[in-house]
């Protein structure tokens, strides 16, 4: 397999979220994909199997396990594909369901990709689980923003949304990785989406990702899509809306994610970003 390395949601290889990309994983079994992802060492590597029709089969592996969907690896894969085959629209078949992704060139020549997620939804976070989560993070109930209530959000994978009342609380991330990994395994959570609202349409995020073997993800497209669905379902933004999410700043890998929230309920959420080869 030819293994490509890209950084997504940044035009600077020192920013964004690195992803492995294999544009042709034909014949590779689960063990080979997992071993390759572990060798690459990024939070996710995407494995593409071209098929006879216009769709691509895509699987995503962290160094520890397969995940149902990964936004930043999808953006990286789309840009890598566009560099070799030209821009346009792709249909991806993922474990989470069908995802479309479109690539185009910006005025400065930068390749930009936009994915449209599966239909999002949310679910309550049980009080006991929330209390355990806050305890692991070292947060208290007073640290939360009451305008953005805790909720598990889905747009291909599950991410509890936990909103900080101020930027300082978001900046002070320190948690028990083993304890959080155990809780997330029980609840089938992929990352924890910690957010702070700067303005009606600008947010800052941090995403602990112990199931992937990393303390924090510098840009999480799947969580961004889930968060867009969360905001629409709870009517916390007037839809349609375009949101900007800044992530990775506190860990020295700044990333910018653009989220498009359509007005129609049960429609997929758009996630847009750049990607460059490392």
N, C-alpha and C positions, 0 to 999 in steps of 0.2 A: 504494500500500500504506500502511495505517496502521501506523506503527512505534511500539510501546510499549516502555518501558524499565523494567525491574524489577531489584531486587537479590534474590538467592536466598541462603538459609541464614542470614538475619538479619532481624530486625524493624526494624533501623535502616538507613536508606538509606546511611549512611556506612560500614556494615560489609558483610559478605557479598560476593558476586560479581555484578557487573552483567551483565545479558543483554538483548539485544534480542529482542522477540517480535513476530511478524507473524501474527495469528490468521487472516488470509485472504490467502494469496499466490497465489491462483488466477491463472493466466496468466503468472506471472513465470518467466522462464527462468533457467538457471544463471548467466549473466552478470549479470542484474539482481539475483539474490540475493547474489552475491559482491560486487557494487558497493555494495549496500545494507549488507551486513555491514561492509565497509571504511569506509563513511561513518559508521555507528554507532560503530565503533571498539572495541567490547567484545570480549572473548576469543571469544564466540560470539553469534550471533543465530539464533533458531529461526524457521523458515518453515513455517506450517501450511497444508495444502490440504484443506479439508473435502471429504468424499466422500459418496456417497449412502447409505452404511451407517453403523454406529455408530463406525467407526474413523476416525482422522485420519492423514493422511500428513504426516510431519514430516521436514524436512531441516535440517541445522545447518551454518552457515558461520562460520568465523573470518574475520578481515580478509584472510587470505591464501589460504584453501582450504576446501573442504568437509571436514567430519569426520563419521565414521560415527555417532557418538552423543555427546551432551553431557548430563550429569546436571543441572547447575545451570540450564541453559536449559529443560530439561524441567520442573523444579520451577516455574520462573517462568511457563512456558506454561500449566501446569495451574492455577496460581493466577489468572492473567489470564483464562483460560477460565471458571473458577468464578465470578469476580466478575461476569461478563457472562451466564452461562448457568446458574449454580447448581452446587452441589457434587455429587460423585458419582464414578463410575468411567469412565475413558476408556481406549480401546485405541488405541495409537499404532503406526503402521507406520513403522519407521526403517530406515536402510540396514543397521544391525546386526541387525535382526530385530524381532519384536513386543515391545512394552513396555507394561505396564499402569501406570496412574497413578490414584490415588484422592485426592480432596480432601475435607476436612472442616473444620469450625470448632472450634477449641479453646474451652475454657471462657471465656476472655477475649475471644472473638470473632475471634481471629487465624486466618487461613486457613492450613492445613497440608496439604502434599502428600506422598504416598508413592509412589515409583515402584518397580516390581519389574523388575530387569534381565533380560536374556537369561541363559541358563545360563553361569556363569563357568568359566574354566579357567586353568591356568598352564602355563608352559614354562620350561625352563632359560635362564639368561643365560650365553652362552659366556664363558669366562675372558678371552679377548682383548677382547670387548666390555665386560665389567665393568671391566677394567683401564683401557680407554680412557675409559669413563664416569667412573670415580673420578678419573682424571687431569684431566679437564675440570672436574670439580667442585672439585678441589683436596683431595679426601679421600684417606685411606690405608686400607689394610685394617684397621688398628688402630682406625679410627673407626667400624667397623661393629659392630652387635649380633649376635653369633653365634647368638642364640636366634631371630632372624628372618632367615633366609638370603635372599640376593638371588634374585629370581625375577621373570619377566615375568608379569603377571596381566592377565586379560581379562574384561570384562563388557560388551562392546559396543565397546571400544577397548583397545589394549594399553598397559600402564603398567608399567615395571620398578619393583619394590618394593625400595627401598634403605633399610635401617634404621640409624639412628644409635645409637651406644652411649650418648650423653648429649644433653641438651637444648642445651647450648652448641654442639655440633657442628651440630645442626639450625639453630640461630639464625644461624650464620655462612655464609650462602649467598652465594657469589660465583663466577661461572663465565663461561666464554667462550661467548657466545650463538651465534655463527656455528658454532663447532666442535660444540656440542651439537646444533644444528639439523641439521647434516650427518649426525651419527651417528644421530639419531632418524629422519631420512628414509631412511637405509639399512635400518634395522631395523623401520620402520613403527610406531614408538612415538609415542603421542599426547602424554603428559606423563611426567615422571619423578616417581614417588611416593616422596618422601623422608619417612620417618616416624620417630617416637620414641615408645616405649611408656612411658607414665606409670604405668599400673596394668594389671591383667589385661584391662580392658575400656575403658580411656581412652587415646587416642592423640593425638599432635600430628603434623600433616603440612604439608609444603610441596611445591608442584608447579611446577617449571620448565616453561614451555610455549612454547619458541621456535618450534615449527611454527605456532602461532597468532599469532606476532608480538608476544608479550608475554613479559617476563622471568619472571613468576610469576603463577600463577592463585590467587586468594584463597579459592576453594572449588571443589572438583572432585568432583562427584557420581559421575561415571563411574569415576574412580580409587577413590573410596570403596567403590563396589560391587565393583570388581575386588579391592580389598584384603580385603573381607569374604570373597570366594570363596577368595582365597589363604590366609587364616587357617583356613578350614574344611578345605580340601584338605590342607594341611600339618598339620592337627590342632593348631593353635597356640592355639585357643580351644575350650572345650567347647560344642558346638552342641546346642540352639539358644542363641543369644547376642544380646544387644543391646549395641552398641558406640557410644561417643561419640568423634567425631573433631573436634579443634579445628584450624582452619586459618585462615590470613590474619592471625594475631596479629602476626607479625614484620613484616608490611608495613602495619600499621595498619588492616586491614579484617577484624576478627575475625568468624569464621563458625563455626557449630556444625552438624555433620552427624550424624544418628543413623542407624546401620546395623543392620539386622536380618538375622541369619544363621540361616536354617532348618537343622534337623538333616539333612534329606534331601539326599543328594548330587545334583548336577546340577540343583538348583532355583535360581531366580533369587534375587538378593540385594535386600533392601528398603533403600531410601534415603529418609529423611524429612527435610523441612526446611520452613521458612517462606519467604515471599517478599512483598515490598512494592513498590509502584510508586514509581519515582523521580520 
